[in-house]
Amino acid sequence: MKKIMKTTTGTYHGVMDHNHVDFLGVPFGYGRRFKRAEEFSMAKFGTNEVNKMHYAVHQSVQPMQDDALNQDDKISFGENCLNLDICTPDVDGKFPIVIEFYGGGFLRGGNYSKQMSWLDHQSVVHVVPNYRLGLFGWGVVEGGDTNVGLSDQLMAIQWVLDNAQSFGGDVTNITLAGLSAGAKSIGALMASNSMIPDRVQKVMLFSGGVQTIRDLETAQKVSERICQVNKIKSSKDLFNLTDDGLQLVQKRAIDQHIATNWFGPVVDDDLISENWSEKLLQRLERTHFKSIISAGNNELESYKDMGINHLENDVLTDLFGENSEILKKNLLPETYSKNDFVKMLGTAMYRLPARRLAGLLARVPDAEVYCNSTTVFDGQHGGIIRYLNTPAAELNIDYRKNQQYLLNLLLDFVVSGKPYEEEIKYEWPLFDDDRLVMELDSDDLKSISVINQRYSENLPWQSYKL
């Protein structure tokens, strides 16, 4: 099988992997401190480099994160991390493309550790780009650009559009998929002012939507807080730190907090407008992109081991800031247990935003929105991805068929946009006026109505506010 692809950023030799070809660490852009991505150019390294064969057989530089501070780590981390990995069935084919944006609270992750390995070795091209994290990608800093990480993601999508034919991808059949911060990134991309996402046909959002699109004031206050903790006079001084120095400054400020919502896309009236929800609906009306939106029924179940005082006094405000009380008031009964409180946190973080986003998209006539509520792995955050990634031999024998049914539904959506499982004659229902969703248990899947599960329309879209 052919293992070479010629792209706009160079010619690359891949490696065989289970009858597929992997290209690892292919550059698509440059990352400069607090500046939006610049397109990668092999010509900068000399005329001989343009046509030279480059071996894309090892992981390349990964985004800066706390693991970079571990001197024993064999992984290379750095700010200039804009590369992507590709797993393709055949470079001469024409297969649906899935671009995966990883999760990790906008603080950790990279293509060195794929979250959706279930997509590899299928009849699809699986692409995983890196994007910058934390302050490097999502900080609002004096003298810096906004939405730097979002620009990385847009450049990666553009690279795929420009080079799909070189690695066996069908440029007319592109799906964006993401877990958690990856899903939140995709929500922001589809709500952005960029025209690049108009070329996307489908999105799959697992435990994420548009809830981390933040107002500019909140984003600035996060940067100011980090500077204050580190006794740095101005955020402009962050330009002068080394990669490790900037990571240490961030770590020192957030180490004792759950900073899941502190970073993310920001309303800058450039890439993202104040009326982003209107922009999102306009894109849907214009392109008719299709959506799968999934959330667990107890997303933060792992918090059950924390004390109730810590949950009420620290965790709640870490996650929601000034929005804590309105969410607590609307989502909790007057008398509640710790388990009730933990479930409320998961609802506010993931289940509520998923349901509201689905409802927003469903306003557009003929919108194709498919929703999923899952109880696998106790309905925990990322449980559905863990379920899909688990080798069948390691699953309870009663769960194996259901795992395959779910996989078939998702792959059917990627290929055709119509999730249908032939063996059990199951058609995933549209989320429309009847508010039908697919309920996924480890050993069963069925359609249920959530029309009676209503939330106040006055709740904020933005999770974390300062």
N, C-alpha and C positions, 0 to 999 in steps of 0.2 A: 504493500500500500504506500502511496505517495506521502511523504512526511515533510514537505517543503511548502511554505507559503510566502508569496511576495506581497508586501503591504506598503502602505504610504509611509511607514516608519522603519522600513528595512525588510530584508529577506531572512526568514527564520526556518531552522530545521528543528522539528519536534521529535517526540519519542513515542513509541507504541505503548499502549496501555489497554489491555482487555479488548482488542480489536478496534480500539479508538486511537486517535492521535492526540497527544497533549502538547500544547505549546505553553511554556511557563515563563512568566516574567517578561512578557512582551511590552515594551514601553509605548505609552500613548501620549504622555505629556510631561511637562516640567512643573515641579512645585517649588515656588519661591516663598519665602516667609511672609505670611499674611496677604499673599497676592493670589488672584485667580489663576487657574491653570493656563499654561502656555503649551501649544502644540509641540510635540517632540519632533526633532529634525535630525536624522542621521547625518545629513550633510554638514552639520556643525563640527563633526568629528573628522572631516576630510572627505575629499571626493572618492577615495578608495573604499570608504566605509559604506557608501550608498548601495553598491551591488555586491558587497561582501556577504558571505553566508555567516549568520550568527546562530549559535546553538541555544535554543530556548528549551533547555532540558532541566533547569534547576530553578527553584524559587528565587525571586529577586527581592529587592529591598521592601520591607513592610512598614506600614505607617507607625509613627512614633506613638508609644503608649507606655504604660508602666513597666511592661515586660522588657522594654528597651534598657531599663536601668539595671537589669540583672546581667552582670558582666560574664556570667557563665553560659548565657543563652547563645546557642549556635545560630540563631536566626539573626539576620542583619536588619536593623531598623534605621529609618532616617526620614527626613522631611521630603526628600526627592524620591517618593515611593510610587509614582503614578505608572504602574504597570498592570497588566491583566493576564489571567490564565484562561486558556481555551481547551475544552475537551470536545473533539468533533468525531463523528462516525467516519467521515471521509472528506478530505479537502476538496474533492471534485464533485461532491454531492450538492444537494439543495434542501437542507433540513431546517425546521423551525429553530429559531434562536431564543434562548432564555438567558437574559442578563441578570445575574444575582447580585444584589447589594447586601452585604452582610450586616448583621446587627451587633450590638455591644454598647448600647447607650451613647453612641457617638464618642466613646472613650476607648474602645478596644475592638480588635478584629483585624482581618486581613485575608488575602486569598491563600495564605499559607495553611489555613484551617477552614476548609469549606463547610458551611453550615448545611447546605442542601446537596450532600453527596448523592442523594437518591436520584439526582438529575444526571449524574455521570453514567455513561455507558448505556444510555437510552438512544432512541432515534431522534435526538435533538442535539444542537450545539449548545454547550453550557459555557458561559463566559462569566468570569468573576473578576471585576476590576477592583483595584485599591482606591480608596479616597482618604483624604487627610482627616484626622480625628482631633477631638478636644479643642484646645486653643488653636492648634495648628490649622484646623479646617473650619471651625465654627465660632471662633472668638470674634468679638467686635472690638477692634483695637485702633487707637488713634493713629492715623496714617496708613491703615491697612484697608483691604477690600472686605466687603461683606460676602457671606455665602460662598466662601472659598471651597468648602467641601462639596457644595452643590455644583460648583463649576467643574470640579474634578469629575463628578458623575456625568454631567452633560457632555464633557469632552470624551469620556469613555463611550457613551452611546454614539456620539458622532463618529468615533473611530470604528466602531462596529458597523455602522451604516456605510462607511467609506470602504470597508475591507471585507464585508461579508462573503463576497464571491471568492475571495482567496482562501477561505477556510471552510467552505462548504455550507455556508449559511444562506437562508432565504430572507432577504432584506424586506420582503413584504409580509413576513410572519414573525414579529418580534414580541416577546413577552418580558416584562420586568417582574422580578420576583424578589421578595425581601422578608426577612424576619425582624421584628422589633424595630430598631433604628433603621434597618434596611427598608422596611415597609413604610416607616415615617418619611424616609428620604424620597421614596417613590411617590407618596402622597403629595409631597412638596413639589417634586418635579412636574407632576401632572397639573398642579395648581400654579405653576410658575409662568412667567411671561415669555420664556424661551419657546421657540417654535420647534426645537429638536424633538420633544416628546410627541409631536404630531405624527411622527413616523412609527409610534408604538401602537400595536393592535390590542394588547391585553396586559393586565397587571394582576399579580397575585400578592395580596397583602396578608401576612401572617402576624397577628398581634401588633398592628401598627396602622396608622392612618395619617391624619393631618394635625395631630395634637401637639406636636413640638414646633409648629410654626409659631415663632415668638415675636412679640413686639420689640422694637429697637431698644426701648428703655430697659426692659428686662435683660436683654443680651448685654447691654453696656454695664448694668449693675453686676452681672456675673463677673465680667472682666475686672471691674473696680474692686469687687470683693477679693478676688484672687490677688490683686496687687496689694491691697491693704494688709492681708494676712502675711504677705512676704515683705512688707515695708518697702514697696516699690512706689515711687512718687507718681509715675504716669504709665499708662498702658503702652505708651510709645517706647518706653524703655525695654519692653519685651522683645523688640527687634534685635537688641544687642546680645541676647543670651544665646548660648549654644543650644543645639537640639536637646541634649540631656538637661541643660540648665532650665530650659522652658518647661520640660516635662516634670522636673523636680518642683518647680514653682507651682505648677498645676496640682501635682500630687499632694504637696503640703497643704494646699487650701481645701481640697475636697476629701482627703483621706478619711475623715471621721464622719462623712456624710454619705447619703445615697443620692448621688448626683445624676441619676438617670435622665432627668429632664432639663439639666442645666445648659446643655448644648443642643444645637440643632439649627434648622433653617430660620431665617429672620426676615421680617417685613422690612425691606429697605427701599421700596418703591423703585426698584431696578429689576432684579430677578424675581422678586416676590412683591406684589402690590397689597395694599390694605384690603382691597376687594378680591382677595385670592379665591374665595369661594365662587364668585361670579366667573372668574377666569377658568376655574376648574370645570364649571358647567358649560361654559362656552367651548372649551376643548372637547368635552364629551359630545356636545351637539355637532361640532365640526368633524370629529373623527370617528365617533361611535365606538371608542375603545371599550372593551369588556373587562369586567372586574370579578375577582374572587376576593372576598373579605372574610377573614377567619379570626376567631378569638376563643380562648379557653373559658370555662365557666368558673374557674378559681385561679386566675393568672398568678397571683402572688401567694399561693398556698405555702410556699417555702418560708414565708414570714411568720408562720404560726409559732415558731420556736422563740420569737422575740417577746419580751414582756409588754404588757398592754400600755404601761406608762411610756415606754420608749416609743411604741407605735404611735401613741396619741400626741406626745410632746415633741418628738424629733422626726420620725419617719414621715408623718403626714405633711409637715411643713417642708421637709427636704424635697418631697415629691411635687407639692402643689403650691408652695409659697402662700401668697395672699388669697389664692383660690381654695385654700383648705376648708374654711368654714362653710362656704356655700355648697361644696361637694358633700361634706359631712352631713349638713342639714338636709340635703335632698336625697341622699342615698342610704342613710342609716335611720332605723327607728329610734325613738327616744330612749328605749332600754335595749341594750345590745350586749352581746358577748364578745370575747376576743376573736372568735371565729367569724362572727358577723363583721367585725372591724376589718379583719384581713380580707374577707371577700369584698367588702366595700372598696378597699384600696385597689384590688385587681379590677373591679368594675370601673372605677374612676380612671384608672391608668389605661385600660385596654378595651374592655367590653363595651363601655359607653361610647368611646370614640369610634369604635368599629361600627356600632349600630347607627350612630348619627351620620357617619360618612355614607353608609349604605343608603340611608333614608334621603340624604341630600342628592346622591347620584340618581336615585330612583325617581326623582321629580321630573327628570328629562323623559319625555315620551319615548317608549321603545328601548329605554336603557337596559342593557343586559348586565345585571348585577347578581352575583351568586354569593350567598352568605353561609357561613358554617359556624356552628357552636360545638365545641369539643370537650369531652370529659376524659380523653386518653391521658395517661399519666397524671391522674387526678385533676385534669383541666389546667395544669400548670403552664406557665409561660414557656413557649417553645415546645410544648408536649407533642403537638402534631408533627413537628419536624423530627423530633426524636423518634416518634412512632414510625415515620417513613424511612428514616435512616437505619433503624435496627434491622440487622439481618434476620430473615424469616426464621431461621433455625434457632435464633435466640428468643423469639417470641413464644408466648403461650400458644400451644397448638390451636386453641380456639380463636386466636386473634389473627392467624396468618391469612386466611381468605379475605377478611375485612381489610387488612392492610393492602392487599393486592387490588381490591375493589377501589379503595381510595386512590392508590397510585394510578390506576387506569382512568379514573375520573379526571385527575389533575393533568395527566398526559393528553387526554382527549381534549381538554380545554386548551392546552398549549398548541396542539396540532390544529384543531378545528374551531375552537371557541365554544363548543357545545359539549359540556360534560355529561356523558352518558355511559353507563356500565352495562354492556350487552348481556353478560351472563345472568345477572339478577334483574335485568330490564329496569334499571333505576335511572331516572332522569333527574338531575339536580335541579330543584325548582328555582325559578327567578324570584328575586326579592322585589315584589311589587306591592300593590294595595293589600294583598292577603298576608303580607309579611311572613312568607314561608322561608325557612332556613333548613339546611341539612344538619341534623344532629348526629355527631360522630361519637360512638362509644368504641371501646377496643374490639368488641365482637359484633357490632351492629351499626348500621347507618340507616336513617329514616328522615322523612320530611316532617317538620312540625311548624306550627304557626306561633309567632311571638307577638301577635297583634295586641295582646293584653299587657305586654311588658313595655310600658311607656316611661319615658324620662321627660323631665321638664325641658321646655324649649329655651329656657332662660339660662341654662348652664353654659359656662364659657367653653369655647372650642379649644383655647390654649390651656394646656395642663398646668404649666408652671409660670407664675407671674410674680414679679417683684415690683 
